Structure formats: C-alpha cells, structure tokens
Amino acid sequence: MRLSVIGCGYLGAVHAAAMASIGHEVVGVDVDEQKVSSLSRGEAPFFEPGLQDILSEGIASGRLTFTTDISAATGAAVHFIGVGTPQQADGYAADLTYVHAAVGALLPHLRPGDVVAGKSTVPVGTAAELAERVEPTGATLVWNPEFLREGWAVKDTVDPDRLVVGVPAGRAGADAAQVLREVFHPAVAKGTPFLVTDYATAELVKVSANAFLATKISFINAMAEIAEATGADVTQLADAIGHDERIGRKFLGAGIGFGGGCLPKDIRAFSARAEELGRGESVGFLREVDAINLRRRERAAQLVVEALGGEPHGRKVAVLGAAFKPHSDDVRDSPALDVAVRLHGLGADVVVTDPQALENARRVHPHLAYAESLDDALRDAEAVLVVTEWDEYRRELTPEHAASLARGRAVIDARNCLDQEKWRAAGWTYTGMGRP
C-alpha cells in the first residue's frame, strides 16, 4: 500500500521507516530541509535503537523516500499525521498549530476514499474539528493514537500491544477501519487487539494512558517521601505491593520521576482541556502528580548538597546521565539535566556525561560542562550522581573503578539502580531515593 507520513520528527520518522519495513511504499513529508536531507541519506537524526537499520533498508529498497514537497503525498491511500503538539508557551494547553497546518497543507492533495490517520497526541475534540475540514474532499479522518516508548519505538510500531482507531459513524468509518487493518496486517494477523472506537474515545485513550502511568510513578515517589521520613525502604515497599497483580511492579521505580516530550506536557494539556470542558475537578489530582514529580528533582539536588557537607560551591559533581531515560538521546524536560542545572546554580562544578545525549544537552544548556567519557566525568569528582539508568552506569561501572578516579566517596543514586551493598562495601557513602 502507498502511504504518506506528514511530519518526520521522532514519531513520524519511526512510523515511516517501520511501515516501509513491513512492505509498504512510504513517503515522509516535513518542512525541515535539513531533517529531510538527513533522512533521505538514510541517517537517523536522533538516537533510537533499531531505527538506523530499518531506515537504511527502506531507503536502499526504494520503498521509503522523504521530501519537503507535500504534493508527493498525492496518491497515497493513507496519510498519517505525526507532527508535534508541544505545550503552549503561555499555558498548559497543547499547541495545535502544527496539526492544523499539516491537515491544511494536505487538503488539496486528498482524493475521495483516502484515509487521513491522525497519530499526534491531541486534546479530546480535536478530531471532530479536523473531520469537518477533511470530509468535503471525500476522504475520511480517523484517529490512530501512538503508544510508543522511547527506546522501544520501532518494536512498538511494528509489533504493538494494541491498535486503537477512532472513526466516524457509518459506512465511511467502517471502510476506513478496514483500510487500517490492512495497513497493520502483520500485527492484526498475529492477534494484536484492534479496537475501533469513536473519535473522543481514541483521543482519550492516549492521554488517559499517559495520565495513569504518570500517576503510578508519582505515587511511588510520594511513598519515597514518606519512606525518607520514617526510615523505610521504598524499593522493598515497591517489591511488596508489586506482587499484587492488581498493582504490578512496572512503573514503581522510585527516583527523580518522569520527563521527556510526552508525559509532562500530556498530563498538563489533559488538565487544561478538562478545565475547558468544565470538568477540571475530575483530573485535579494530576496537578499533585506533576508537583510530586518536580519535588523529587529538588530532593536529588538536596541530597548531593548534603553529601558535600552543605558546601557545594566549587566542588566537582559528576552527573551520570543527560537523557530523560536510557536508550534515548531525548533531553526534553529531562529530570537529569534539571538536577544538573540546579546544582550548577548552587555553585557546584557540574560535569555531565551521557552515552548518547551530550550533543542535545549542549544545545539546550551550553553553560554546563560536559565530558565525552565516563572516566573524564568521574576524575577528581567529590560526589557522583546517577540520574539516568544506562547500563553503562548500573551494570558496567564498578565502585572500585569509580574510586580509582574520583576524589570523594559519595554516590547519590537518583534512580535506585545501583547495588548499594557493593558500593558501601567498597567504601562509598551510598544515598538512594527513599532508602535508609
């Protein structure tokens, strides 16, 4: 099938390459000439495991092309909208400028029977508005939210755990749903749940899933705050309640909380939309979810200051991690960089390292110091702060090796990912989040 993908950022580039990898002919369209040039050469413009391989294969096969010319989308049976919906500069609501611009640019190139499939995360009610613009062309709008995990995005696209398609009532909606079944045939054939809903439900599925995950993370971090006040160990607490199958252990890792380009902005946009609908009280708890998340960043910085005897000025702190999570180079709303900036503001000599995200971190925070290698970051450090749980830190870095380079013996594990007994046995003062 011939497909177009409008918007080739993180979501769109992965989706385009993944669709080509399962046999479709795909054209990706973006207004950013530099990004299009990079993708056309088969070079992934960001780090995502597995993307480089399927991108190169798609380009080499001829099934995958990229362009800045929206007219190249003409003739595609399905047009996926994968542009960003960032938080508005002056509030919590989502900025839909790019979504409306993408649909507007696509309208002259739509034919009767085409399907326009929105994948961007949007406030409930957006699809219905866009459908009024699309329907006069004879095309049908559906909403097909993405559920990608950064670091696993290729797998989540090719082999998702569920597919959700919001469609209009009537024959046009049923026909469009069938087209999407054909697009995702490999997943559908293996029994992946394919859920057909109305527009509003499909839009809410995405934001409510993110709200739930954010709430679960902030819940265990709230328990970490209680654990710190009582001497309890939040990791043991999480293990114990995680055995309850109604709760589960996933997303109960206490630390400095969530970040990235999705959870923070999505829960804020959800709250803003609920207020517009006159139902702000229904998701009022999300404000506290957000507040807990931000408090843990402040707590991590506080623990470093305490480890330095209350005198951080001029003291070297090795910050291990810049990306908001491992297996990614994404530094959007990164808790790791947030804590590094806080310590820098307190006068500490902060040196940040990361296996993948240094270039992006430098672009956002050029005032920080960076080290290309872990050893350079550790050398002469008086405190070591682990803020992104890369395998290079949690499994491969030994306390003995760190001790051979660092000046001090204080390690602050802001992700609770290190073996505290090993580090303490090697002579380090180990401090975790919510751990005695």
N, C-alpha and C positions, 0 to 999 in steps of 0.2 A: 504494500500500500504506500502511496505517496503522502508524506506528512510534512507539515511545516511547524517550526517552533519559533515563536516570536519572543525574543529576549533570551540572550545566551550568557547570563550570569551563572551563578552556582547551580540553580535549579534547571535552567534551560539548557546549558551545555551538557550536563549529565543526562538529562532526558533525551536530548537529540542523539547523543552518542549511544545511549542504551537502546533507543528504538532502532537505530541502524544496526546494532549488534544482533538484533533478533530478526533482521532481514528486511526491514522497511527502507524505503528511499526517503531520506530526510534532508530538508534544507533548514538551516538555522539562520534567523534574521536578527540583527542587532544594529543599533545606531552607532556603536563604538567601533570605529575603524580599526583601532589597534587590537581590540579583542578579536574581531573577526579575522584579522590578518594572522594572529597567533593561532587561532583555532583552525584556520584554513591550512596552515603548515603542519597541523597535527600536533600542536604544542598546547598542552593544558595550561590555562592561565592561572590556575590555582592548584593546590595540592589536594588530591582526593584519591585514596587507594583504588587502583583498578581503572581509573578514568583514562590515564595516558594510553593504556593498551587498547581499549575499545575505541578511543578517539583515533589513534593511528591506523587501526584496522579499518575503521569506517571510511577515513579519507582515502586510504590505499585502494579500497574496494570500489570507490566511486559512489557508494550509497549515501555518503554523508558530505554535504557541502555547507559552506557558510557565506553569507553576503550581507551587505548593508541595504540592498535593494528589496523593498517589501514586495515588489511585483513578482519576485521569484517564488512567492507563496502561491501564486495563481496555479490552479490545477491540483493542489493538494486536497485530499479527501477530508483530512482532519487538520485543524490549525490549533496547536497548543499555545496558550498564553502563559508564559513563565517569567514575567517581569517582576521586579521588586515592589514591595509595599512597605516602605520604611515608616518609622514613626514620624509624625508631623513635627516640624521644628518648634512649633509654639504650643504643643499639647501632646496628649497621649494617643489621639486617634491615628488611624492608618492614613498615609498619604496615597491616594488612588490615582495620582496624576499619570503614572506610567501605565497603569492598566487601561485607563480611558484613552490614552494616546495610542497604545498598541491596537486596541479594538478600532479606533477611528482610522488608523492608517490601513488596517486590514479590510475595512468595509468595501472599498472599490474593487477588491480582488476576489470577493466571495461569489460563489455560484449557488444556485438552488441545489439543495441536497448536501452542501458542505456542512461539516460539523466544526464548530468553534468550541474548544475544550479549555476552560479556564483551570489553571493549576495554582495560580498565585493565592496566597492566604489573604482573604478579604473579609470585611465586616458583613454580617448577615444582611441580606437585602441588596447587595451589590449585583448579584447575578440577574435578578429580576430587572434591575435598571438597564443592564447591558443587553439583556434579551430584547428589549424594546428597540434597540438600535440594530441588532443583528437580524431579527425576524423579517424586516422588509426586503432583505436581499434574497430571501428564500432559504437561507442557511439556518441551522439550529444551534443554539447555545446550550452547552451542558457544563456542569461544574464537576471537575475531577481532581479533588484536592490531593496534594502530595503528602507523604508521611516519611520523608527522608531523614535519616540520622547521618549527620556529617561523620565521615569515616567509614560509613557503610552505604553510601548513597547509590552506588552502582548496583549492589545487590538488592537494595530496597526498591529500585526501579525495575530491574529485570525479574526479580522474584519477591514481590511484595507480600506482606502478610494479609492484606485485604485491598480491594479496589472499591472505591465509592464513586458513583456517578449520579449527580443531581440533574434531573431532566424536567422539561415542561410536561404538562399533562397532554394526553392524546397520542395520536399516531406518530407525529414528528418526534416526540420524546422517546417512544419505544424504538423507532428506527435508529435514532442516534445512539441509544444504549447498545443496540446490536452492533453498530459500527465500532464502538469502543471495545466490545467483546472481541471483535476481530483484531483490533489493534493489539490488544493484550492477550492474544490467543495462547501463547506458551504458558502464561500464568493461569489463565482460565482453564486450560486443558488439564492442568495438574490438580485442579480443585480449589484454587485460591478463591475465597469468598468474594463474590461480585455483588455489591449491594446497590440497588437502584432506588434513589430517593427523590424527593423534591429539591429545589434549589436551596431553600433555607436550611434543610437538614444537612445537606452536603457541606454547606459553608460552616455550620456549627460543629460538625464532626471534627474538623481540623482544629478550630480554636478551643473546643472543649477538651480535646485530647491533650493539647499543649497545656491548658489550664490545670488539668488533672496531674500531669507529670510535674509541673512546677510546684503544685501544692504538695505533692508527695516529697519532693526534695526539700522544700521549706519546712515541712512537718518534722523531718528527722533533724534538720538544723535547729529547729525550735527545741527539740528534745536534747540536742547538744548543749544548748544554753542552760537547760535545767541540769544536765549532767555535770557541767562545769561548776554549778553552784552547790552540787551535792556530793561530788566525788565519784559519781557513777561513770561507767564507760559506755559511750553511745554506740560503739561498734558492736559490743556484746548485746546491747539493747536491740539494735537493728537485726542482729542474727536471730535473737529470740522471737521477736514479733514477726520476722520474715518467714518463719516456719509455718505461720498461719497462712494457708493457701488463699484466704480471702484478702490478705495483705501482700504477701510476696516480698522477696528480698531486693528485687531490682529497684533502682532509684531510691534506695535507702542508704546511700553512702554520704555520711555527714562530711562537711568540709567547708569550702568557701562558696558553694552554691553554683547556680547555673548562670550562663551567659550566652553569647553567640547572637546570631542575627534573627533568631526565631522566638524562643521562649520569652525573653524580657519584653520585646515590642508587642508580641501577640497577646500576652495577658493584659498589657496596658490598653491596647486597642480594643480588646474584648470588654474591658471595664468601661471604656469611653462609649462604645456602641450600646452597652446596656443602659448607660445613663441617658443616651439619646432616645432609647425605647421606653424610658420611664421605669426601668427595672434595675437601676443601679444597685439596690439593696440585695438583689439576687446573687451578685458576684462581688459584694463588698469585701468578702474575705480575701479576694485577690490583692487588695491593697496591702494587707498584712503579709501575704505571701511574698510580695515584692519587697516589703520593708525588712522581713527576716533575711531575705537573700542579701540585701545590701549590708545589713548589720554584720553578717559573717565576714565580709571583706574587711570591715573595720576591725573586727576581732583578730583576724590574722595579722594585720599590721601591729595591733597592740601586743600580740604575743612575741613578735620579733623585738619590739622595743623592750619588753620585759626581759627577754633573753639577753639583751645587751645592757642590762642593768639600768634601764631607763635613760641611757645616754646614746642615742643613735647617731648623733651628728658626727660626720666624718668616718663612720665605721662601715667597712665594706660588708655588704649583704649580697650573697649570690642568690639570685631568684631563678629557680629552675622551672622554666615554662613561660610562654607568652600567649600561645593559642588558648582559646577558651576550653578546649578539650583535646585529648590526644588524637592522632591520625587526621589532623586538620591543620591548615595554616591560617584559619579564620581568627581574627583578633577583635571582631565586632563585640562590643560590650564584654570584653574578656575580664573575668574576675582576676586572673593572673596579673594582667597589666594594671588593673585598677589598684591592686595592692602594691605593686611596684611604684606606681605614681604616688601613692600615699606615703610610702617610706621615703621616696625622694623628696617629697615636700617637707618631711620631718628632718631633712639634712643628712640622711644616710647616703653612703656611697654605693648606690644600687647598680649591680651589673646583671643584666638579663641574658639568658641563653635559651634556645629552643631549637629542636631539630629541623623545623620547617617554617616557623612563623617570623623569623627575625626581620625579613625584608618588609613585611606588612607592619610589624611592630614599629620599626624605624620610621615608617611613613606617618604613622599616627602619633607617635611620641618620640620625636627626634631628640628631645632633651635628655632622654635616658641613655645610659651606657650599655653597650651590648658586647657579648663575647660569642665568637663563632663556635668555639668548642666548650664542652662542659668543663674540661680541665682549666681553661683560662678563667672561666667564671668562678671556679672553686679556689683558685690560687689566692692565698692570703685573706680569704673571707673570714670574718669573725662570726658570721651566722649564715646558715644555709636554709633557704625557704623553698619548699617544694610546692608548686602551685598548679602544675599540670601533670597528670599522672602518666606521662610517657613511659614506655617500657625501659628506656634508657636510664630512667631515674628509679623506678620502683623495683626493677628486677636486676638490671645490669650494674648499677652503681653500688659499690660496696662501701661500708663505713670505713674500712681500712684505707681504701684508695682515697676517699674524701679527706681522711685525716692526714694523709701524706701531703696534701696540697693546702688545706685550709689552716688558718691561724687559730681560729676559735673552735669550740666543740659544741656548738648549739645548733640543733637542727629542728626546724619547725615544719611539721608535716601537715600542710593545709588541706591535703586530700586524704589523709589517713591511709596512705598507700604503701608506706614503708613497714618493714618488720621492726617494730620498736624494740623487741628484746635483743636483736642483733646489734642495733645501733647503740643501745645502752651498754651492752656487754663490751663494745669496742671503745667505751669511754665517752660517748656523746651524751649530752643532755637533750633528751628527746621530748618534744612537746607536740601533741596531736590536738585535733579539734574535738572538744567534747570528751576527752580522755584524761584520766587522772595522771 
